[in-house]
Amino acid sequence: MPVIVEAIIVSISMFMIFALAFLAMYLLAIAMFPIERELSRMILEATTPKKTAPAKGSFRDFSRKH
C-alpha cells in the first residue's frame, strides 16, 4: 500500500477516534446533568442560612439596644 494512502487512512481513523471520544463525553455530560443539578440544589439548600422572621419591636426597644 502506498505511503500516502496509509497516511490518509491513519488521519481519518485518528479523526474518527477523536470524534467518538468527544461524542462519548458529550453524551456522558447530558446523562449526568440531572444528577449534578440535584446535587447542586442540595448543597445550596444546606449552605444557605435559614431566613428568620424579623423581630417586631418598638422604637424604644431599638433605642435601648443601640
C-alpha positions in Angstrom: 0.0 0.0 0.0 1.4 3.4 -0.9 2.5 5.7 2.0 0.1 8.4 1.1 -2.9 6.1 1.3 -1.7 4.8 4.7 -1.3 8.4 5.9 -4.8 9.3 4.8 -6.3 6.1 6.5 -4.4 6.9 9.7 -5.5 10.5 9.6 -9.1 9.6 9.1 -9.1 7.0 11.8 -7.5 9.4 14.3 -10.2 12.0 13.5 -12.9 9.4 13.9 -11.5 8.3 17.3 -11.4 11.9 18.4 -15.0 12.5 17.2 -16.2 9.3 19.0 -14.4 10.3 22.2 -15.9 13.8 22.0 -19.4 12.3 21.4 -19.0 9.9 24.4 -18.0 12.8 26.7 -20.9 14.9 25.4 -23.4 12.1 26.0 -22.0 11.4 29.4 -22.4 15.1 30.3 -26.0 15.0 29.1 -26.7 11.9 31.2 -25.1 13.3 34.3 -26.8 16.8 34.1 -29.9 15.9 36.2 -27.7 14.4 38.9 -25.4 17.4 39.0 -28.4 19.8 39.2 -29.9 17.9 42.1 -26.6 17.8 44.0 -26.1 21.5 43.4 -29.6 22.2 44.7 -29.0 20.1 47.8 -25.7 21.8 48.6 -27.2 25.2 48.1 -30.0 24.5 50.4 -27.7 23.0 53.0 -25.3 26.0 53.0 -27.7 28.9 52.8 -28.7 30.3 56.2 -32.3 29.9 57.2 -34.4 33.1 56.9 -35.8 34.1 60.2 -38.7 36.5 60.6 -37.6 39.9 61.9 -38.5 40.5 65.5 -41.2 43.1 65.9 -40.1 45.7 68.3 -40.8 49.3 69.0 -38.5 52.3 68.6 -37.8 52.3 72.4 -36.5 48.7 72.2 -34.2 49.7 69.4 -33.0 52.7 71.4 -32.2 50.5 74.4 -30.2 48.1 72.3 -28.2 50.8 70.5 
